[in-house]
Amino acid sequence: MRSIFTATLATLLCLAVAAPPASAADKPLSQEDAAWLDRVTFGVDSATVASYRELGRRRFLEAQLHPRADGLPQPIAAQIAGFDVMKTPTGTLLAQVRDQYRDIKDMPDGDAKQEARKALQKQGNQYAQQAQAAELLRAVYDENQLREQLVWFWLNHFSVFQNKGRVRWLVADYAQNTIRPNALGKFRDLVMATLKSPAMLEYLDNAQNARDKVNENYARELMELHTLGVNSGYSQADVQSLARVLTGVGVNFEGQPRKMRPDLRPYYVQEGVFEFNPNRHDFGDQVLLGKTIKGGGFDEVEKAVDLIVSQPACATFISTKLAKYFVSDNPPPSLIAAMAKTFRRSDGDIAEVMETMLTSKEFTASLGKRYKDPTQFLVSTMRLAYDGKPVENPRPLVNWINQLGQAPFGRITPDGWPMTDSEWSSSGQVAKRFEIARAIGSGANHLFDLDEAGTRSVGGFPQLTTPTYYATIEPTLGPKTRGALSQATSQQEWNTFLLASPEFNYR
């Protein structure tokens, strides 16, 4: 795979003169420390290296596993809070959308009605893009780097597609209020949070699941993709039983109370837009994974989730997925077994499972060998290049991650973006990474535009020959990359070569 980079550099680059000399640097981290830090975070910056030097590996990991506060710098937190999709509570936002849909429906057919539909669709797309920008900004700037990696991992694991139905208006809330608070908590709580998410219920059609018209879509994916995995022992009958347990689990976009018989009212559950509507629920007993779940309302759902996540197959499946993301395409069985054991012992505590993995000899042995996926490449590039400097305009980040083919909330199918190295190492992908490396390395990227027209900018090209570079990256460079860097004609070209190099694209 590394040969792809060598060939691409040979064909795409014109090398000429030596790189400028670097300033004095701090004593380098050991190559193991540098590689470990690069894997546990999205990529090194000066603040991360300083924290690691101060705390050491054990205390640094403890802080990452148990973040105490929001780790965003104030300018970035303010920027995200200023997005329209973040300023409006989800219930209010959906009420506005509902009213606009009603107004459009009542309009006479014609050009005006078509334009109103387009305008509403455009607004929804803008809100989804703001949600994408918020996730990328958090990945780049939040000091709680392990949590942000897990937020990306869980968003991909519990994937939703922004262009289905009302999901585009819901993805910002899904990331911020469903995934992020549970990313390092109990897996059972994370499953329940996604189960109650309007984005998930809309995307996987459980909002249409009712006792007289059962929809099995979410039930199937809940077991196959979210908890147990294929060939884990459940049957089609289990899918059908779970689907019936999930009847009535849906959303209330109407903002109006449901009419129901007095004997059903005690079973009604509403949390924001989420609702459990007993009018639509099958109260019959169900047999799931060999256990009988007595009819009883929403407590059937909680019992079903408890049963599913307590299965040994769930511990193994989730441990395997985590190890594939953080360690290798084919993680050692010994590591998966150790992680699954921790999962079962800790009642699915994600932080404890992560600690088992990140302190293992198998994890250490994998360092430097994991090819970065597009998100890891883009975020690590930004972290090294701009080193905490707040961008004024995150739209290029959204454009780049879409060009690289791994946009948050952009996967149509519910299986999430692939995690294997081979999916992201084609010559086309490498060429696109080179273009982005050049845009970032040269400063020609509009990240620091101060107005919509891009006529005012406070940007410039970054200086990558920093103490952070010499402490973590420079010692890892091979002869071919050093040769390319030595022939760069400018600092901008040197930056491009470094960010496109094989060494930088592995972690």
C-alpha positions as CSV (number, residue, x, y, z in Angstrom):
1,M,0.0,0.0,0.0
2,R,2.9,2.4,0.8
3,S,4.1,1.9,-2.8
4,I,1.0,3.7,-4.0
5,F,2.2,6.8,-2.2
6,T,5.7,6.5,-3.8
7,A,4.2,6.1,-7.3
8,T,1.8,9.0,-6.8
9,L,4.5,11.3,-5.5
10,A,6.6,10.4,-8.5
11,T,3.9,11.2,-11.0
12,L,2.2,14.2,-9.3
13,L,5.1,16.1,-7.8
14,C,7.9,18.1,-9.3
15,L,10.8,18.2,-6.8
16,A,13.5,20.8,-6.9
17,V,15.4,22.3,-3.9
18,A,16.0,21.5,-0.2
19,A,13.5,22.2,2.5
20,P,14.2,25.2,4.8
21,P,16.0,24.4,8.0
22,A,14.0,23.6,11.1
23,S,14.2,25.5,14.3
24,A,15.5,23.8,17.5
25,A,13.0,21.2,18.8
26,D,12.2,19.6,22.1
27,K,13.7,16.2,22.8
28,P,11.7,13.7,20.6
29,L,9.2,11.3,22.2
30,S,10.1,7.7,21.8
31,Q,8.8,6.3,18.6
32,E,6.4,4.1,20.6
33,D,5.1,7.1,22.6
34,A,4.7,9.1,19.5
35,A,2.8,6.3,17.7
36,W,0.7,5.5,20.7
37,L,-0.3,9.2,21.1
38,D,-1.1,9.4,17.3
39,R,-3.4,6.4,17.6
40,V,-5.2,7.4,20.8
41,T,-5.9,10.9,19.4
42,F,-6.9,12.0,15.9
43,G,-3.4,13.2,15.5
44,V,-0.8,15.2,17.4
45,D,-0.7,18.9,18.1
46,S,1.4,20.9,20.5
47,A,-1.2,20.9,23.3
48,T,-1.6,17.1,23.1
49,V,2.2,16.5,23.2
50,A,2.6,18.9,26.1
51,S,-0.1,17.2,28.1
52,Y,1.4,13.8,27.3
53,R,4.8,14.9,28.5
54,E,3.3,16.3,31.7
55,L,1.0,13.4,32.6
56,G,2.7,10.4,31.2
57,R,0.9,7.6,29.4
58,R,-1.1,6.2,32.3
59,R,-2.5,9.5,33.5
60,F,-3.0,10.9,30.0
61,L,-5.1,7.8,29.1
62,E,-7.1,8.1,32.4
63,A,-8.0,11.7,31.5
64,Q,-9.0,10.6,28.0
65,L,-11.1,7.7,29.2
66,H,-12.9,9.9,31.8
67,P,-13.2,13.4,30.4
68,R,-14.5,15.8,33.0
69,A,-15.7,18.7,30.8
70,D,-16.2,19.9,27.3
71,G,-12.8,20.2,25.9
72,L,-13.5,22.8,23.1
73,P,-11.6,26.1,23.1
74,Q,-14.0,29.0,23.5
75,P,-13.9,30.3,19.9
76,I,-14.8,26.9,18.5
77,A,-17.5,26.3,21.1
78,A,-19.0,29.7,20.2
79,Q,-18.8,29.0,16.5
80,I,-20.7,25.7,16.9
81,A,-23.2,27.3,19.2
82,G,-23.9,29.9,16.6
83,F,-25.0,27.4,13.9
84,D,-28.7,27.8,13.2
85,V,-29.2,24.1,13.8
86,M,-27.7,24.3,17.2
87,K,-29.5,27.5,18.3
88,T,-33.0,26.0,17.8
89,P,-34.3,23.2,20.2
90,T,-35.1,20.1,18.2
91,G,-38.8,20.1,19.1
92,T,-39.1,23.8,18.0
93,L,-37.2,23.1,14.8
94,L,-39.3,20.2,13.9
95,A,-42.5,22.1,14.7
96,Q,-41.3,24.8,12.3
97,V,-40.6,22.3,9.6
98,R,-44.0,20.6,10.2
99,D,-45.7,24.0,9.8
100,Q,-43.8,24.7,6.6
101,Y,-44.7,21.3,5.2
102,R,-48.4,22.0,5.9
103,D,-48.2,25.5,4.4
104,I,-46.6,24.0,1.2
105,K,-49.3,21.3,1.0
106,D,-52.0,23.9,1.1
107,M,-50.5,26.0,-1.7
108,P,-52.0,25.6,-5.2
109,D,-49.9,23.7,-7.6
110,G,-47.5,25.7,-9.6
111,D,-44.0,27.3,-9.6
112,A,-44.5,29.0,-6.2
113,K,-45.2,25.6,-4.6
114,Q,-42.2,24.0,-6.2
115,E,-39.9,26.9,-5.1
116,A,-41.2,26.6,-1.5
117,R,-40.4,22.9,-1.5
118,K,-36.9,23.6,-2.8
119,A,-36.3,26.3,-0.2
120,L,-37.3,23.9,2.6
121,Q,-35.2,21.2,1.2
122,K,-32.2,23.6,0.9
123,Q,-32.7,24.6,4.6
124,G,-32.6,21.0,5.7
125,N,-29.5,20.4,3.7
126,Q,-27.8,23.4,5.2
127,Y,-28.7,22.2,8.7
128,A,-27.2,18.8,7.9
129,Q,-24.0,20.5,6.6
130,Q,-23.8,22.5,9.8
131,A,-24.0,19.2,11.8
132,Q,-21.2,17.8,9.7
133,A,-19.1,20.9,10.3
134,A,-19.8,20.7,14.0
135,E,-18.5,17.1,14.1
136,L,-15.3,18.0,12.2
137,L,-14.6,21.0,14.3
138,R,-15.0,18.9,17.5
139,A,-12.7,16.3,16.1
140,V,-10.0,18.8,15.2
141,Y,-10.2,21.0,18.4
142,D,-11.6,19.1,21.3
143,E,-9.0,18.1,23.8
144,N,-11.0,15.0,24.6
145,Q,-9.6,13.3,21.6
146,L,-10.4,9.7,22.5
147,R,-14.0,10.5,23.1
148,E,-14.2,12.3,19.8
149,Q,-12.8,9.3,18.0
150,L,-15.4,7.2,19.7
151,V,-18.2,9.6,18.8
152,W,-17.1,9.1,15.1
153,F,-17.0,5.4,15.6
154,W,-20.5,5.2,17.2
155,L,-22.0,7.6,14.6
156,N,-20.7,5.1,12.0
157,H,-21.8,2.0,14.0
158,F,-25.3,3.4,14.7
159,S,-25.4,5.0,11.2
160,V,-28.2,7.2,10.0
161,F,-28.5,8.8,6.5
162,Q,-29.2,12.5,6.5
163,N,-31.1,12.6,3.2
164,K,-34.0,10.4,4.3
165,G,-37.1,12.1,5.4
166,R,-36.7,14.5,8.3
167,V,-33.3,13.0,9.3
168,R,-31.4,16.0,7.9
169,W,-33.0,18.2,10.6
170,L,-32.2,15.6,13.3
171,V,-28.5,14.7,12.8
172,A,-27.1,17.5,14.9
173,D,-29.2,16.5,17.9
174,Y,-28.3,12.8,17.2
175,A,-24.6,13.5,17.4
176,Q,-24.7,15.9,20.3
177,N,-27.4,14.5,22.6
178,T,-27.6,10.8,21.7
179,I,-24.1,9.7,20.8
180,R,-21.6,12.1,22.5
181,P,-22.9,11.8,26.1
182,N,-22.8,8.0,25.9
183,A,-19.6,7.4,23.9
184,L,-17.6,6.3,26.9
185,G,-20.4,5.0,29.1
186,K,-22.4,1.8,29.3
187,F,-23.1,0.2,26.0
188,R,-26.7,-0.6,27.1
189,D,-27.3,3.1,27.7
190,L,-26.0,3.9,24.3
191,V,-28.3,1.4,22.6
192,M,-31.3,2.8,24.5
193,A,-30.3,6.3,23.5
194,T,-30.2,5.4,19.9
195,L,-33.4,3.5,20.2
196,K,-35.1,6.6,21.4
197,S,-33.5,8.9,18.8
198,P,-35.9,10.4,16.3
199,A,-33.2,10.2,13.7
200,M,-32.8,6.5,14.1
201,L,-36.5,5.8,14.3
202,E,-37.1,7.9,11.2
203,Y,-34.2,6.4,9.3
204,L,-34.9,2.7,10.0
205,D,-38.7,3.1,9.8
206,N,-39.7,2.1,13.3
207,A,-41.9,5.2,13.3
208,Q,-44.1,3.1,11.0
209,N,-44.0,0.0,13.1
210,A,-47.4,-0.8,14.5
211,R,-49.2,-3.9,15.8
212,D,-51.5,-4.1,12.7
213,K,-48.6,-3.3,10.3
214,V,-45.3,-4.6,11.6
215,N,-42.1,-3.2,10.2
216,E,-39.1,-5.4,10.9
217,N,-36.4,-3.1,9.5
218,Y,-35.1,-1.6,12.8
219,A,-35.5,-4.8,14.7
220,R,-33.3,-6.6,12.2
221,E,-30.6,-3.9,12.1
222,L,-30.7,-3.6,15.9
223,M,-29.5,-7.2,16.2
224,E,-27.5,-7.6,13.0
225,L,-25.6,-4.3,12.9
226,H,-25.9,-2.7,16.3
227,T,-25.5,-5.5,18.9
228,L,-25.1,-9.1,18.0
229,G,-23.7,-9.4,14.4
230,V,-24.6,-11.9,11.7
231,N,-24.4,-15.6,12.4
232,S,-24.6,-14.9,16.2
233,G,-27.4,-17.3,16.9
234,Y,-30.6,-15.3,16.5
235,S,-33.3,-16.4,14.1
236,Q,-35.9,-14.7,11.8
237,A,-38.4,-15.6,14.5
238,D,-36.3,-13.5,17.0
239,V,-36.4,-10.6,14.5
240,Q,-40.2,-10.9,14.3
241,S,-40.5,-11.0,18.0
242,L,-38.3,-8.0,18.6
243,A,-40.2,-6.1,15.9
244,R,-43.4,-6.7,17.8
245,V,-41.8,-5.6,21.1
246,L,-40.8,-2.4,19.2
247,T,-44.4,-1.7,17.9
248,G,-45.4,1.8,19.1
249,V,-41.9,3.0,19.5
250,G,-41.8,6.1,17.3
251,V,-42.0,9.8,17.1
252,N,-44.6,12.6,17.5
253,F,-43.8,15.3,15.0
254,E,-47.4,16.6,15.3
255,G,-47.0,18.3,18.6
256,Q,-50.5,17.2,19.6
257,P,-51.4,14.8,22.5
258,R,-52.5,11.3,21.4
259,K,-56.1,10.2,21.9
260,M,-56.3,6.9,23.6
261,R,-58.5,4.8,25.9
262,P,-58.1,5.7,29.6
263,D,-56.6,2.2,30.4
264,L,-53.8,2.8,27.9
265,R,-52.8,6.2,29.1
266,P,-50.5,4.9,31.9
267,Y,-48.4,3.2,29.2
268,Y,-47.8,6.3,27.1
269,V,-44.2,7.6,27.2
270,Q,-43.0,10.9,25.7
271,E,-39.5,12.4,25.8
272,G,-39.3,15.3,23.5
273,V,-40.1,14.1,20.0
274,F,-39.7,10.4,21.0
275,E,-42.8,8.6,22.1
276,F,-44.1,5.1,22.9
277,N,-47.7,5.0,21.8
278,P,-49.6,2.1,23.3
279,N,-52.3,2.5,20.7
280,R,-49.8,1.1,18.2
281,H,-48.2,-1.5,20.5
282,D,-48.7,-5.3,20.4
283,F,-49.1,-6.2,24.1
284,G,-48.8,-10.0,23.5
285,D,-46.1,-12.0,25.1
286,Q,-43.0,-12.5,22.9
287,V,-40.2,-15.1,22.9
288,L,-36.9,-13.5,22.2
289,L,-33.6,-15.4,22.2
290,G,-35.3,-18.2,24.1
291,K,-36.7,-16.0,26.8
292,T,-40.3,-14.9,27.2
293,I,-40.9,-11.2,27.5
294,K,-44.4,-10.6,29.0
295,G,-46.5,-7.9,27.4
296,G,-46.4,-4.8,29.5
297,G,-45.7,-1.7,27.4
298,F,-42.3,0.1,27.1
299,D,-40.7,-2.0,29.8
300,E,-40.8,-4.8,27.2
301,V,-38.4,-2.8,25.1
302,E,-36.0,-2.2,28.1
303,K,-36.1,-5.9,28.9
304,A,-35.4,-6.9,25.3
305,V,-32.4,-4.6,25.1
306,D,-31.1,-5.9,28.5
307,L,-31.4,-9.4,27.1
308,I,-29.7,-8.6,23.8
309,V,-26.7,-6.7,25.3
310,S,-26.1,-9.4,27.9
311,Q,-25.5,-12.0,25.2
312,P,-21.9,-13.2,24.9
313,A,-22.2,-12.6,21.2
314,C,-22.8,-8.9,21.9
315,A,-19.6,-8.6,23.9
316,T,-17.6,-10.3,21.2
317,F,-19.2,-8.3,18.3
318,I,-18.7,-4.9,19.9
319,S,-15.1,-5.8,21.0
320,T,-14.3,-6.9,17.4
321,K,-15.7,-3.7,15.9
322,L,-13.7,-1.5,18.2
323,A,-10.5,-3.5,17.6
324,K,-11.0,-3.3,13.9
325,Y,-11.2,0.4,14.1
326,F,-8.4,1.1,16.5
327,V,-6.0,-1.9,15.9
328,S,-6.2,-3.7,12.6
329,D,-8.4,-5.2,9.9
330,N,-7.8,-8.6,11.5
331,P,-7.3,-8.0,15.2
332,P,-5.7,-10.8,17.2
333,P,-8.3,-13.2,18.8
334,S,-6.4,-12.9,22.1
335,L,-7.2,-9.2,22.1
336,I,-10.9,-9.6,21.2
337,A,-11.2,-12.3,23.9
338,A,-9.7,-10.0,26.6
339,M,-11.9,-7.1,25.5
340,A,-15.1,-9.2,25.5
341,K,-14.2,-10.5,29.0
342,T,-14.0,-6.9,30.2
343,F,-17.3,-6.1,28.4
344,R,-19.0,-8.9,30.3
345,R,-17.4,-8.2,33.6
346,S,-18.1,-4.5,33.5
347,D,-21.7,-4.7,32.3
348,G,-20.7,-3.2,28.9
349,D,-18.6,-0.3,30.2
350,I,-17.1,1.2,27.1
351,A,-14.3,3.0,28.9
352,E,-13.1,-0.2,30.6
353,V,-13.2,-2.1,27.3
354,M,-11.1,0.7,25.7
355,E,-8.6,0.6,28.5
356,T,-8.2,-3.2,28.1
357,M,-7.5,-2.6,24.4
358,L,-5.3,0.5,24.7
359,T,-3.0,-1.0,27.3
360,S,-2.6,-4.4,25.6
361,K,0.6,-5.7,24.0
362,E,-1.4,-6.4,20.8
363,F,-2.3,-2.7,20.6
364,T,1.3,-1.7,21.0
365,A,2.4,-4.1,18.4
366,S,0.0,-2.6,15.9
367,L,1.3,1.0,16.2
368,G,2.3,2.7,13.0
369,K,0.7,0.1,10.8
370,R,-2.9,1.3,10.6
371,Y,-3.8,3.2,7.5
372,K,-5.8,6.4,8.2
373,D,-9.3,6.5,7.0
374,P,-10.4,9.8,5.4
375,T,-11.6,11.4,8.6
376,Q,-8.4,10.5,10.4
377,F,-6.4,11.9,7.5
378,L,-8.2,15.2,7.3
379,V,-8.4,15.8,11.0
380,S,-4.8,14.9,11.7
381,T,-3.7,17.2,8.9
382,M,-5.6,20.1,10.4
383,R,-4.3,19.4,13.9
384,L,-0.7,19.3,12.8
385,A,-1.0,22.2,10.3
386,Y,-2.9,24.7,12.3
387,D,-2.2,23.5,15.8
388,G,-5.2,24.8,17.6
389,K,-5.6,28.0,15.5
390,P,-9.4,28.4,15.1
391,V,-10.7,28.4,11.5
392,E,-13.2,31.0,10.6
393,N,-14.9,29.0,7.9
394,P,-15.4,25.2,8.3
395,R,-17.1,24.8,4.9
396,P,-13.9,23.5,3.2
397,L,-13.7,20.8,5.8
398,V,-17.2,19.6,4.9
399,N,-16.3,19.8,1.2
400,W,-13.1,17.8,1.7
401,I,-14.7,15.0,3.7
402,N,-17.4,14.7,1.1
403,Q,-14.8,14.5,-1.7
404,L,-12.9,11.8,0.3
405,G,-16.1,9.8,0.5
406,Q,-16.7,9.5,4.2
407,A,-19.0,12.3,5.2
408,P,-20.7,12.1,8.6
409,F,-24.4,11.0,8.1
410,G,-23.6,10.4,4.4
411,R,-23.8,6.6,4.2
412,I,-27.0,5.5,2.5
413,T,-27.0,2.0,3.9
414,P,-27.2,1.4,7.7
415,D,-23.9,-0.6,7.8
416,G,-21.8,2.6,8.1
417,W,-18.7,3.5,6.2
418,P,-16.2,0.5,5.8
419,M,-13.2,0.4,8.2
420,T,-10.8,-1.8,6.2
421,D,-7.6,-0.3,4.9
422,S,-8.2,-1.5,1.4
423,E,-11.4,0.6,1.1
424,W,-9.4,3.8,1.4
425,S,-6.1,3.2,-0.3
426,S,-7.0,3.3,-4.0
427,S,-4.9,5.5,-6.4
428,G,-7.9,7.9,-6.7
429,Q,-8.1,8.3,-2.9
430,V,-4.3,8.9,-2.7
431,A,-4.6,11.6,-5.4
432,K,-7.5,13.3,-3.7
433,R,-5.5,13.3,-0.4
434,F,-2.6,14.9,-2.3
435,E,-4.9,17.7,-3.5
436,I,-6.2,18.3,0.0
437,A,-2.7,18.2,1.4
438,R,-1.7,20.9,-1.1
439,A,-4.7,23.0,-0.3
440,I,-4.0,22.9,3.5
441,G,-0.2,23.0,3.1
442,S,-0.3,26.0,0.8
443,G,-2.9,28.0,2.7
444,A,-5.1,28.2,-0.5
445,N,-8.2,26.9,1.2
446,H,-10.6,29.7,2.4
447,L,-10.5,28.2,6.0
448,F,-9.9,31.7,7.3
449,D,-12.3,33.7,5.2
450,L,-14.1,36.4,7.2
451,D,-17.1,36.8,4.9
452,E,-19.3,34.7,2.7
453,A,-17.7,36.0,-0.5
454,G,-14.2,35.0,0.6
455,T,-12.9,38.5,-0.1
456,R,-11.4,39.0,3.4
457,S,-9.1,36.4,4.8
458,V,-6.6,36.2,7.7
459,G,-5.1,32.9,6.5
460,G,-1.8,31.9,5.2
461,F,0.2,28.8,4.8
462,P,1.2,26.9,8.0
463,Q,4.7,26.3,9.2
464,L,5.0,22.5,9.9
465,T,8.6,22.4,11.0
466,T,7.6,22.9,14.6
467,P,8.8,21.3,17.8
468,T,5.8,19.0,17.6
469,Y,6.9,17.8,14.1
470,Y,10.4,17.1,15.4
471,A,9.2,15.4,18.5
472,T,6.8,13.0,16.9
473,I,6.9,12.8,13.0
474,E,10.5,13.6,11.8
475,P,12.1,10.6,13.5
476,T,9.7,8.2,11.6
477,L,10.4,9.5,8.1
478,G,12.0,7.1,5.6
479,P,14.7,7.8,3.0
480,K,12.3,8.4,0.1
481,T,10.2,10.9,2.0
482,R,13.3,12.7,3.3
483,G,14.5,12.8,-0.3
484,A,11.3,14.3,-1.5
485,L,11.2,16.9,1.3
486,S,14.8,17.9,0.6
487,Q,14.0,18.8,-3.0
488,A,10.9,20.9,-2.2
489,T,11.0,24.4,-3.9
490,S,9.1,26.2,-1.1
491,Q,7.7,25.8,2.4
492,Q,4.2,25.3,0.9
493,E,5.5,22.5,-1.3
494,W,7.4,21.0,1.6
495,N,4.2,21.0,3.6
496,T,2.3,19.3,0.8
497,F,4.9,16.5,0.5
498,L,4.9,15.9,4.3
499,L,1.1,15.7,4.6
500,A,0.9,13.4,1.5
501,S,3.7,11.2,2.6
502,P,3.2,7.5,3.5
503,E,4.5,8.0,7.0
504,F,1.9,10.7,7.8
505,N,-0.9,8.6,6.3
506,Y,-0.3,5.7,8.8
507,R,-0.9,5.8,12.5
